[in-house]
Amino acid sequence: MRITYRRLEAGDRAVLDDVVPGTFDHPIIPVQAQAFLDEPNHELVVALDAGRVVGMVSAVVMLHPDKRPQLWVNELGVAEAWRRQGIATQLMQEIFDIADDRGCVEVWLGTEDSNVAARELYRSLGGDEDAVLGYTWVLEGGPRPAGAA
């Protein structure tokens, strides 16, 4: 097995036509994939095994009016049969390089307290674990949150 890594750009949407199930949370939605790749502050790096996507990391360069850019890692995934082979570690190294190239001063992400494997990976990469509370508002198919216009 020879894994290669590729940073996708706007013209690379077809690479996502052959994704091993379990790499992403859900099947690829072509129009959403293209919209993601078209956005200049979005980043997607994939791990390929004989042309098939077996791993990925997606991220967004966050711009602030009062801070230098930061990179938010949105999602990291590796298909089950390819786990524990260093692919996730290499994907994170690739995204660190992109963050550096883009002038980001920090890379950050969130994971569930129960996601032991992810937490071990992030610690092994030197990440500082912070206690953060997360809040979610589901807007599709439900009432507007209280107090929202």
matplotlib code that plots the C-alpha trace (Angstrom):
import matplotlib.pyplot as plt

x = [0.0, 1.4, -0.6, -0.2, -1.5, -3.2, -4.4, -7.6, -8.4, -11.5, -10.8, -10.3, -13.9, -13.8, -11.2, -14.2, -16.0, -14.2, -14.3, -14.1, -17.2, -16.4, -13.8, -16.4, -19.3, -21.8, -21.7, -20.3, -22.8, -21.2, -22.6, -21.6, -18.1, -17.7, -18.9, -16.4, -13.5, -14.5, -14.1, -10.6, -10.5, -11.4, -8.8, -9.2, -6.4, -7.0, -5.1, -5.2, -4.6, -4.5, -6.7, -9.3, -9.9, -9.2, -8.5, -9.2, -8.9, -11.0, -10.3, -11.2, -8.9, -10.7, -10.2, -10.8, -10.8, -8.6, -6.3, -4.1, -5.6, -6.2, -7.0, -10.0, -9.8, -13.4, -13.1, -10.5, -11.4, -9.7, -11.6, -11.6, -9.3, -6.7, -6.6, -3.6, -1.1, -0.1, -2.5, -4.3, -0.9, 0.3, -3.0, -2.6, 1.1, -0.2, -2.8, -0.1, 2.0, -0.9, -1.7, 1.9, 1.9, -1.3, 0.1, -2.0, -0.8, -2.8, -4.5, -7.5, -10.3, -12.8, -13.7, -16.0, -14.7, -15.6, -13.5, -10.4, -8.6, -8.8, -7.7, -4.7, -3.8, -4.1, -2.0, 0.6, 0.9, 1.6, -1.9, -3.0, -6.3, -8.6, -12.0, -14.5, -18.2, -19.9, -23.4, -25.4, -28.5, -30.3, -32.0, -33.3, -36.8, -37.3, -38.5, -36.3, -34.2, -35.9, -35.0, -33.8, -35.4]
y = [0.0, 3.4, 6.3, 9.7, 13.0, 15.7, 19.2, 19.6, 22.8, 24.0, 21.8, 18.6, 17.8, 14.5, 13.2, 12.8, 10.5, 7.5, 7.8, 4.7, 4.7, 5.9, 8.4, 11.3, 11.2, 11.0, 10.4, 13.2, 15.7, 16.9, 20.4, 20.9, 19.5, 21.9, 24.8, 23.9, 23.7, 27.0, 28.9, 30.4, 30.0, 26.4, 23.6, 19.9, 17.4, 13.8, 10.6, 8.4, 4.6, 3.7, 6.7, 6.0, 8.6, 6.7, 9.7, 13.4, 16.6, 19.7, 23.1, 26.8, 29.8, 32.0, 35.7, 38.2, 42.0, 42.0, 38.9, 37.2, 34.3, 31.0, 27.6, 25.7, 22.0, 21.0, 17.3, 14.5, 11.1, 7.8, 4.8, 2.0, -0.5, 2.3, 3.4, 3.0, 3.4, 7.0, 8.5, 10.8, 12.0, 12.8, 14.5, 16.8, 17.5, 18.5, 20.8, 22.3, 23.1, 24.7, 26.8, 27.9, 28.8, 30.8, 32.8, 31.3, 31.7, 28.9, 25.7, 24.6, 22.0, 20.4, 16.8, 14.9, 14.0, 10.4, 10.3, 8.7, 7.9, 11.4, 12.9, 10.6, 11.6, 15.3, 15.0, 13.0, 15.9, 18.3, 19.8, 21.5, 20.1, 22.8, 22.3, 24.1, 24.0, 23.7, 24.9, 23.8, 25.2, 23.0, 25.4, 23.0, 21.7, 23.1, 26.2, 29.2, 29.3, 31.4, 35.0, 34.7, 36.9]
z = [0.0, -1.0, 0.4, -1.3, -0.1, -2.2, -1.4, -3.4, -5.4, -7.2, -10.3, -8.3, -7.4, -9.3, -6.9, -4.5, -6.8, -5.3, -1.5, 0.7, 3.0, 6.5, 5.3, 5.6, 8.0, 5.0, 1.3, -0.8, -2.1, -5.4, -5.4, -1.7, -2.4, -5.3, -3.3, -0.5, -3.0, -4.6, -1.4, -1.1, 2.7, 2.7, 2.6, 1.9, 1.9, 1.0, 1.5, -1.6, -2.0, -5.7, -6.5, -3.8, -1.0, 2.3, 4.5, 4.6, 6.7, 6.0, 7.5, 7.2, 7.5, 10.1, 9.6, 12.4, 12.5, 15.6, 15.2, 12.7, 10.8, 12.5, 10.9, 12.2, 11.5, 10.7, 10.2, 10.1, 8.9, 7.9, 6.6, 9.1, 7.2, 6.9, 10.5, 12.8, 9.9, 10.4, 7.9, 10.3, 11.7, 8.1, 7.2, 10.3, 9.3, 5.9, 7.3, 9.7, 6.6, 4.9, 7.9, 8.1, 4.3, 4.8, 7.7, 10.4, 13.9, 15.4, 14.4, 16.5, 16.5, 18.7, 19.5, 21.8, 25.3, 24.5, 21.3, 22.9, 19.7, 18.4, 21.8, 21.8, 18.3, 19.0, 22.2, 20.4, 18.0, 20.9, 21.0, 24.2, 25.5, 26.7, 28.4, 26.1, 26.1, 22.8, 21.8, 18.8, 17.2, 14.6, 12.2, 9.5, 10.1, 13.5, 15.2, 15.4, 18.7, 21.4, 21.1, 17.5, 14.9]

ax = plt.figure().add_subplot(projection="3d")
ax.plot(x, y, z, "-o")
ax.set_aspect("equal")
plt.show()
